[in-house]
């Protein structure tokens, strides 16, 4: 715009019909329409000051809440992807996000002062069929007339404002440092509605339950407002002990105060108006050591502690979970805390165009957050696994086999174990949920000038994800899955045109993308392929 003011405007539109079928409705369930516009403005009047303003707006409409209840078909297996979605109501998601942030930087002598201000607004509405996600209405439910087989919705309205002030030293001295303050204010309203399925669709329920609704009479309505205030102070020191050794010491203290007010009408919740408040806090240290005295190699060691705030489940969910046989679940879930030791080595050999990274880690997690879905009530619950241990290692590399051939790959292995679980002590000794035993990735890239003035690139990528469990009881495992992706690209030397052919899951592997305790399953997308054309205008 001027010599000191620059801008960038980006807009995108995506319309995807979907690939996963609802065989009863003869419609796709994973459709999505996404519209986004983003703007960025940078003002730098001199070398000592800059301002960076970013604003964005996004709107998304897509599929959601589309599950298969396997026991309805005599199956309860995370490895069985043979069933189709057949609910008589199509799950949908409607979301709007608006955000703005301003980053100001001042160079003051040998220190840079930075201030970041941001504000975000999100509204989201989800709707779908309810347990057991069958083709029946409530009147014809396989569990009996008006027993389950209803409809469900959830409405979320969130606004947040944050500020961060940090000071950073110059990086050209042996001692370098960063220190700062952070504050976040979040206001959130959430409601969940269950109603009878009369075969007339799903009503849009936001902050109040429908009264005498002829589309879907309400059976359950939960609602609460949440006032969350968080702040943190942090600092880091980096010191060059010698030309080949660096020591880093840092710490962060977080405090998060959460207040929840039950907004459900008394006719739906006897605890209407109840106010609960809890504060979660922790100091998190980190110490790192790096040694670069070996040719082409660097060694490092880290110790760190982490923190994820606790909070409240939606008001009344704990009682609902207990009524469904999941006893011990509380409306309050504890903060998750972790400690991690890591040793690693990094190698870079420019003469043979090769690099690699290898590491070993030992992580202990206290009160790990675990998501429980009570499908019979449409209830979503966060609870805690008292102690989980993760021990493993990772390795990745990239090398040039030939002037036209690159080879890359990675391997990771994790031995997970539940050490303590008060909700169900019988699960102690089991594998942690969502953690595959290993992951393997191997790929090759071939590039050559097959046509004059065009660089051609063929990429083949194979990924294997090892066996994993989805719940602490290790009820059912998903076997290892193999995914093959490919891409063939043609890029003009001038850089103005490119053409790419791509395929994902080339082998058409059938597997479940999600499986929840009790036999709630969601299939993964099968083979997809397409073509991309790009033209850069000068």
HUMOMO-V840096 format. One record per residue. N is the residue number from 1. PSI is psi in radians with two decimals (none if undefined). OMEGA is omega in whole degrees, -180 to 180 (none if undefined). D_LAST is the distance of its C-alpha to the last C-alpha in whole Angstrom. Layout:
BEGIN
N & PSI & OMEGA & D_LAST
N & PSI & OMEGA & D_LAST
END
This chain:
BEGIN
1 & -0.78 & 173 & 17
2 & -3.07 & 178 & 19
3 & -0.37 & -177 & 20
4 & -0.10 & -177 & 22
5 & 2.12 & 180 & 21
6 & 2.73 & 179 & 18
7 & 2.81 & 173 & 17
8 & 2.27 & 176 & 15
9 & 2.24 & -180 & 16
10 & 2.27 & 176 & 16
11 & 2.49 & 179 & 18
12 & 2.63 & 178 & 20
13 & 2.26 & 180 & 22
14 & 2.28 & 178 & 24
15 & 1.89 & -175 & 27
16 & 2.11 & -177 & 30
17 & -0.40 & -179 & 33
18 & 2.87 & -177 & 35
19 & -0.35 & -177 & 37
20 & 2.23 & -172 & 40
21 & 2.49 & 158 & 43
22 & 1.90 & -170 & 45
23 & -0.34 & 179 & 48
24 & -0.79 & -180 & 50
25 & -0.23 & -176 & 47
26 & 0.82 & 178 & 45
27 & 2.75 & 175 & 42
28 & 2.50 & -177 & 39
29 & -0.27 & -176 & 40
30 & 0.59 & 178 & 37
31 & 2.76 & 178 & 34
32 & 2.33 & 171 & 32
33 & 2.16 & -172 & 30
34 & 2.23 & 179 & 27
35 & 2.28 & -178 & 25
36 & 2.53 & 170 & 24
37 & 2.35 & -177 & 22
38 & 2.49 & 177 & 21
39 & 2.51 & 178 & 20
40 & 2.32 & -179 & 20
41 & 2.20 & -179 & 21
42 & 2.16 & 178 & 22
43 & 2.14 & 179 & 24
44 & 1.50 & -177 & 25
45 & -0.41 & 179 & 27
46 & 3.14 & -177 & 29
47 & -0.21 & -174 & 29
48 & -0.03 & -178 & 32
49 & 2.46 & 173 & 31
50 & 2.60 & 177 & 28
51 & 2.30 & -176 & 28
52 & 1.91 & -179 & 25
53 & 2.26 & 178 & 26
54 & 2.31 & 177 & 25
55 & 2.57 & -177 & 26
56 & 2.63 & 175 & 25
57 & 2.27 & 179 & 27
58 & 2.45 & 177 & 28
59 & 2.29 & -177 & 30
60 & 2.36 & 170 & 31
61 & 2.24 & -176 & 34
62 & -3.09 & 178 & 35
63 & 2.71 & 180 & 38
64 & 2.88 & 173 & 41
65 & 0.78 & 178 & 44
66 & 1.76 & -176 & 45
67 & 2.88 & 171 & 48
68 & 2.25 & 175 & 50
69 & 1.74 & -172 & 54
70 & -0.75 & -178 & 55
71 & -0.35 & 176 & 59
72 & -0.38 & -180 & 59
73 & 0.30 & 178 & 59
74 & 0.41 & -178 & 61
75 & 2.53 & 173 & 58
76 & 1.32 & -166 & 57
77 & 2.07 & 179 & 55
78 & -0.13 & -179 & 52
79 & 0.03 & -176 & 51
80 & 1.94 & 180 & 52
81 & 0.49 & -174 & 49
82 & -0.31 & -174 & 51
83 & 2.72 & 179 & 51
84 & 2.66 & 172 & 49
85 & 2.31 & -178 & 48
86 & 0.47 & 178 & 50
87 & 2.64 & -179 & 50
88 & -0.03 & 174 & 51
89 & 2.34 & -179 & 48
90 & 2.16 & 178 & 45
91 & 2.44 & -178 & 44
92 & 2.73 & 180 & 41
93 & 2.27 & 179 & 39
94 & 2.10 & -173 & 37
95 & 2.43 & 174 & 35
96 & 2.31 & 180 & 33
97 & 2.27 & 174 & 32
98 & 2.33 & -178 & 31
99 & 2.66 & 177 & 30
100 & 2.48 & 177 & 30
101 & 2.59 & 179 & 30
102 & 2.18 & 180 & 30
103 & 2.12 & 180 & 30
104 & 2.32 & 179 & 32
105 & 2.29 & 175 & 32
106 & 2.34 & 171 & 34
107 & 1.97 & -177 & 35
108 & 1.80 & -177 & 39
109 & -2.07 & -178 & 41
110 & 0.30 & -177 & 40
111 & 2.45 & 173 & 39
112 & 2.16 & 176 & 36
113 & 2.30 & -179 & 37
114 & 2.39 & 178 & 35
115 & 2.20 & 178 & 36
116 & 2.12 & 176 & 34
117 & 2.38 & -179 & 35
118 & 2.70 & 177 & 34
119 & 2.43 & -178 & 35
120 & 2.48 & 176 & 35
121 & 2.35 & 178 & 36
122 & 2.27 & 169 & 37
123 & 2.43 & -176 & 39
124 & 2.40 & 177 & 39
125 & 2.21 & 178 & 42
126 & 2.52 & 178 & 43
127 & 2.72 & 179 & 45
128 & 3.10 & 175 & 47
129 & 2.81 & 180 & 50
130 & 2.86 & 179 & 53
131 & 2.30 & 6 & 55
132 & 0.48 & 174 & 56
133 & 0.79 & -177 & 52
134 & 3.13 & 178 & 54
135 & 0.07 & -178 & 54
136 & 2.78 & 167 & 57
137 & 3.10 & 179 & 58
138 & -0.65 & -177 & 60
139 & -0.48 & -178 & 63
140 & 0.40 & -179 & 63
141 & 2.41 & 178 & 62
142 & -0.20 & 178 & 63
143 & 0.00 & -178 & 64
144 & 2.73 & -178 & 66
145 & 2.23 & 178 & 66
146 & 0.47 & 173 & 64
147 & 1.82 & -177 & 63
148 & -2.86 & -178 & 60
149 & 0.66 & 176 & 57
150 & -2.65 & 176 & 56
151 & 2.82 & -178 & 52
152 & 2.63 & 176 & 51
153 & 2.80 & 171 & 48
154 & 2.38 & -179 & 47
155 & 2.36 & -178 & 45
156 & 2.27 & 178 & 43
157 & 1.96 & -173 & 42
158 & 2.41 & 171 & 41
159 & 2.50 & -179 & 40
160 & 2.60 & 176 & 40
161 & 2.40 & -178 & 39
162 & 2.75 & 177 & 39
163 & 2.41 & 176 & 39
164 & 2.29 & 176 & 38
165 & 2.14 & 180 & 39
166 & 2.62 & 178 & 39
167 & 2.31 & -175 & 40
168 & 2.30 & 179 & 38
169 & 2.91 & 172 & 40
170 & 2.69 & -176 & 38
171 & 0.28 & -176 & 37
172 & 0.34 & 178 & 39
173 & 2.92 & -179 & 42
174 & -0.56 & 180 & 45
175 & 2.14 & 180 & 45
176 & 2.61 & -175 & 42
177 & 2.77 & 174 & 43
178 & 2.45 & 175 & 41
179 & 2.58 & -178 & 43
180 & 3.06 & 179 & 42
181 & 2.58 & -180 & 43
182 & 2.47 & 178 & 42
183 & 2.43 & 180 & 43
184 & 2.25 & 175 & 42
185 & 2.19 & -179 & 44
186 & 2.25 & 173 & 44
187 & 2.23 & -176 & 45
188 & 2.34 & 170 & 45
189 & 2.35 & 179 & 47
190 & 2.41 & 176 & 48
191 & 2.60 & 176 & 50
192 & 2.36 & -177 & 51
193 & 2.34 & 168 & 53
194 & 2.41 & 179 & 55
195 & 2.91 & 178 & 56
196 & 2.52 & 176 & 58
197 & 1.85 & 179 & 56
198 & 0.10 & -178 & 58
199 & 0.27 & -177 & 55
200 & 0.14 & -180 & 54
201 & -2.83 & -174 & 50
202 & 2.23 & 179 & 49
203 & 2.75 & 174 & 50
204 & 1.92 & -177 & 47
205 & 2.17 & -178 & 49
206 & -1.58 & -172 & 48
207 & -0.21 & 178 & 50
208 & 2.55 & 179 & 53
209 & 2.61 & 179 & 55
210 & 2.49 & 179 & 56
211 & 2.26 & -179 & 59
212 & 0.78 & -176 & 61
213 & 2.21 & -179 & 58
214 & -0.03 & 175 & 58
215 & -0.81 & -178 & 55
216 & 1.74 & 177 & 56
217 & 2.38 & -175 & 59
218 & 2.40 & 172 & 58
219 & -0.55 & 179 & 60
220 & 2.38 & 172 & 58
221 & 2.09 & 176 & 56
222 & 2.48 & 178 & 55
223 & 2.53 & 174 & 53
224 & 2.70 & 173 & 53
225 & 2.54 & -175 & 51
226 & 2.28 & 178 & 50
227 & 1.87 & -176 & 49
228 & 2.29 & 176 & 48
229 & 2.21 & -179 & 48
230 & 2.53 & 171 & 47
231 & 2.78 & -180 & 46
232 & 2.60 & 170 & 46
233 & 2.48 & -176 & 46
234 & 2.72 & 178 & 45
235 & 2.65 & 178 & 45
236 & 2.41 & 176 & 44
237 & 2.26 & 173 & 45
238 & 2.25 & -178 & 44
239 & 2.26 & 176 & 46
240 & 1.81 & 179 & 46
241 & -0.76 & 174 & 50
242 & -3.03 & 177 & 49
243 & -0.33 & -175 & 46
244 & 0.10 & -177 & 46
245 & 2.31 & 178 & 47
246 & 2.39 & 176 & 46
247 & 2.32 & 179 & 47
248 & 2.27 & 178 & 46
249 & 2.23 & -179 & 48
250 & 2.83 & 179 & 46
251 & 2.64 & 179 & 48
252 & 2.31 & 175 & 47
253 & 2.15 & 179 & 49
254 & 2.44 & 173 & 48
255 & 2.26 & -175 & 50
256 & 1.98 & 179 & 50
257 & 2.18 & -177 & 52
258 & 2.27 & 177 & 52
259 & 2.27 & -179 & 54
260 & 2.34 & 178 & 54
261 & 2.23 & -180 & 56
262 & 2.02 & -177 & 57
263 & 0.10 & 179 & 56
264 & 2.48 & 177 & 57
265 & 2.63 & -179 & 60
266 & -0.45 & 179 & 64
267 & -0.32 & 179 & 64
268 & -0.39 & -176 & 62
269 & 2.08 & -179 & 62
270 & -0.28 & 178 & 65
271 & 0.33 & 180 & 64
272 & 2.33 & 180 & 62
273 & -0.15 & -179 & 61
274 & 2.38 & 179 & 61
275 & 2.25 & 177 & 59
276 & 2.54 & -179 & 59
277 & 2.47 & 179 & 57
278 & 2.54 & 178 & 57
279 & 2.33 & 178 & 55
280 & 2.34 & -178 & 53
281 & 2.73 & 177 & 53
282 & 2.52 & 169 & 52
283 & 2.30 & -175 & 52
284 & 1.82 & 178 & 49
285 & 2.78 & 173 & 50
286 & 2.33 & 178 & 48
287 & 2.27 & -180 & 48
288 & 2.51 & 177 & 46
289 & 2.31 & -180 & 47
290 & 2.32 & 178 & 45
291 & 2.18 & -177 & 46
292 & 0.47 & -175 & 44
293 & -0.04 & 179 & 47
294 & 2.52 & -180 & 47
295 & 2.17 & 174 & 45
296 & 0.09 & -177 & 41
297 & 2.62 & 169 & 43
298 & 2.47 & 180 & 43
299 & 2.57 & 178 & 45
300 & 2.74 & 175 & 45
301 & 2.38 & -179 & 48
302 & 2.53 & 163 & 47
303 & 2.33 & -179 & 49
304 & 2.73 & 173 & 48
305 & 2.50 & -178 & 49
306 & 2.91 & -174 & 47
307 & 2.31 & 171 & 48
308 & 2.11 & -173 & 47
309 & 2.58 & 171 & 49
310 & -2.88 & -180 & 51
311 & -2.93 & -178 & 52
312 & 2.34 & 164 & 53
313 & 2.90 & 179 & 53
314 & 2.40 & -174 & 53
315 & 2.22 & 178 & 56
316 & -0.16 & -176 & 59
317 & -0.62 & -179 & 57
318 & -0.77 & 178 & 59
319 & -0.67 & 178 & 62
320 & -0.73 & 179 & 61
321 & -0.71 & 179 & 60
322 & -0.66 & 180 & 64
323 & -0.36 & 178 & 65
324 & 0.14 & 177 & 63
325 & 0.07 & 179 & 64
326 & 1.41 & -175 & 62
327 & 2.72 & 177 & 64
328 & -0.14 & 179 & 63
329 & 2.33 & -178 & 60
330 & 2.67 & 172 & 60
331 & -0.41 & 178 & 57
332 & 2.26 & 172 & 57
333 & 2.53 & -171 & 55
334 & 2.88 & 176 & 55
335 & 2.49 & 176 & 52
336 & 2.28 & -180 & 51
337 & 2.49 & -178 & 52
338 & 2.69 & 171 & 51
339 & 2.45 & -172 & 51
340 & 2.27 & 171 & 49
341 & 2.38 & -180 & 50
342 & 2.36 & 173 & 48
343 & 2.41 & -177 & 48
344 & 2.91 & 177 & 45
345 & 2.45 & 178 & 44
346 & 2.36 & -180 & 40
347 & 2.45 & 178 & 40
348 & 2.05 & -178 & 37
349 & 1.51 & -176 & 38
350 & -0.56 & -177 & 35
351 & -0.53 & 180 & 37
352 & 0.29 & 176 & 37
353 & 0.92 & -177 & 34
354 & 2.42 & 172 & 36
355 & 2.68 & 175 & 36
356 & 2.76 & 175 & 38
357 & 2.43 & 177 & 40
358 & 2.50 & -179 & 43
359 & 2.70 & 172 & 45
360 & 2.48 & -178 & 48
361 & 2.70 & 175 & 49
362 & 1.92 & -175 & 51
363 & 2.31 & 175 & 51
364 & 2.25 & -177 & 53
365 & 2.18 & 175 & 53
366 & 2.33 & 178 & 55
367 & 0.84 & 179 & 55
368 & 2.33 & 178 & 52
369 & 2.29 & 179 & 50
370 & 2.24 & -177 & 51
371 & 2.17 & 178 & 50
372 & 2.29 & 179 & 52
373 & 2.03 & 178 & 52
374 & 1.55 & -171 & 55
375 & -0.58 & -177 & 54
376 & -0.34 & -180 & 57
377 & 0.00 & -176 & 57
378 & 0.44 & -175 & 53
379 & 2.41 & 177 & 53
380 & 2.21 & -172 & 51
381 & 2.36 & 168 & 53
382 & 2.27 & 176 & 52
383 & -3.09 & -174 & 54
384 & 2.39 & 166 & 55
385 & 2.10 & -167 & 56
386 & -0.79 & -179 & 58
387 & 2.31 & 179 & 57
388 & 2.42 & 177 & 55
389 & 2.33 & 177 & 54
390 & 2.05 & 178 & 51
391 & 2.28 & -178 & 52
392 & -2.88 & -179 & 49
393 & 2.82 & -180 & 47
394 & 2.59 & 178 & 43
395 & 2.35 & 174 & 42
396 & 2.71 & -177 & 38
397 & 2.84 & 170 & 37
398 & 2.34 & -178 & 34
399 & 2.76 & 178 & 35
400 & 1.92 & 179 & 33
401 & -0.53 & -176 & 36
402 & 2.92 & 179 & 34
403 & -0.43 & -175 & 31
404 & 0.10 & -174 & 30
405 & 2.16 & 173 & 32
406 & 2.48 & 178 & 32
407 & 2.37 & 179 & 34
408 & 2.79 & 179 & 34
409 & 2.96 & 177 & 37
410 & 2.74 & 179 & 39
411 & 2.34 & 177 & 42
412 & 2.47 & 179 & 44
413 & 2.41 & -178 & 47
414 & 2.19 & 172 & 49
415 & 1.85 & -177 & 53
416 & 2.57 & 179 & 53
417 & 2.35 & 173 & 56
418 & 2.07 & -177 & 58
419 & -0.53 & -180 & 60
420 & 2.44 & -179 & 61
421 & 1.68 & -174 & 61
422 & -0.48 & 180 & 63
423 & -0.61 & 178 & 62
424 & 1.49 & -177 & 63
425 & -0.39 & 180 & 65
426 & -0.29 & -179 & 65
427 & -0.14 & 179 & 62
428 & 2.33 & -176 & 62
429 & -0.24 & 179 & 61
430 & 2.95 & 175 & 59
431 & 2.61 & 177 & 55
432 & 2.54 & 180 & 53
433 & 2.63 & 174 & 51
434 & 0.15 & -177 & 47
435 & 1.87 & 177 & 47
436 & 2.59 & -180 & 47
437 & -0.61 & 179 & 49
438 & 2.81 & 172 & 46
439 & 2.43 & 179 & 43
440 & 2.36 & 177 & 42
441 & 2.25 & 179 & 38
442 & 2.31 & -179 & 37
443 & 2.80 & 178 & 34
444 & 2.55 & 179 & 33
445 & 2.21 & -180 & 29
446 & 2.27 & 180 & 29
447 & 2.39 & -178 & 26
448 & 2.87 & 177 & 26
449 & 1.52 & -180 & 24
450 & -0.55 & 178 & 26
451 & 2.47 & -177 & 23
452 & 2.21 & 179 & 22
453 & 0.05 & -180 & 18
454 & 2.30 & 173 & 19
455 & 2.16 & -179 & 20
456 & 2.37 & -179 & 23
457 & 2.22 & 176 & 24
458 & 2.16 & 179 & 27
459 & 2.22 & 175 & 29
460 & 2.32 & -174 & 32
461 & 2.23 & 179 & 33
462 & 2.30 & 179 & 37
463 & 2.34 & 173 & 38
464 & 2.20 & 175 & 42
465 & 2.16 & -176 & 43
466 & 3.05 & -180 & 47
467 & 2.45 & 177 & 50
468 & 2.62 & 175 & 49
469 & 2.74 & -177 & 52
470 & -0.15 & -176 & 50
471 & 2.75 & -177 & 54
472 & -0.47 & 180 & 56
473 & -0.09 & -178 & 59
474 & 0.76 & -176 & 57
475 & -0.77 & -177 & 58
476 & 2.36 & -178 & 56
477 & 2.55 & 168 & 53
478 & 2.19 & -180 & 50
479 & 2.96 & 177 & 50
480 & 2.45 & 178 & 47
481 & 2.62 & -180 & 44
482 & 2.18 & -179 & 42
483 & 2.28 & 179 & 38
484 & 2.23 & 177 & 36
485 & 2.63 & -179 & 32
486 & 2.63 & 178 & 30
487 & 2.29 & 176 & 27
488 & 2.03 & -175 & 25
489 & 2.58 & 176 & 22
490 & 2.07 & -176 & 19
491 & 2.17 & -180 & 16
492 & 2.47 & -177 & 14
493 & -0.61 & 180 & 15
494 & -0.24 & 178 & 11
495 & 0.13 & -177 & 10
496 & -0.45 & -178 & 8
497 & 2.51 & 170 & 11
498 & 2.54 & 178 & 15
499 & 2.24 & -179 & 18
500 & 2.25 & 170 & 21
501 & 2.33 & -176 & 24
502 & 2.73 & 176 & 27
503 & 2.35 & 176 & 30
504 & 2.51 & -177 & 32
505 & 0.95 & -174 & 36
506 & -0.57 & 179 & 36
507 & 0.04 & 178 & 40
508 & 0.79 & 179 & 40
509 & 2.25 & 177 & 42
510 & 2.16 & -179 & 44
511 & 2.97 & 179 & 45
512 & 2.23 & 176 & 45
513 & -0.42 & -180 & 42
514 & 2.46 & 174 & 45
515 & 2.25 & -177 & 49
516 & 2.49 & -179 & 51
517 & 2.23 & -178 & 55
518 & -0.18 & 176 & 57
519 & 0.48 & 176 & 55
520 & 2.05 & -170 & 52
521 & 2.63 & 173 & 49
522 & 2.13 & -178 & 45
523 & 2.67 & 175 & 44
524 & 2.80 & 176 & 40
525 & 2.47 & 176 & 38
526 & -2.72 & -175 & 39
527 & 2.33 & 174 & 36
528 & 2.61 & 178 & 33
529 & 2.81 & -178 & 30
530 & -3.05 & -180 & 26
531 & 2.46 & 178 & 23
532 & 2.31 & 175 & 20
533 & 2.35 & 179 & 16
534 & 2.35 & 177 & 13
535 & 2.09 & 177 & 10
536 & 2.02 & -178 & 7
537 & 2.36 & 177 & 4
538 & none & none & 0
END
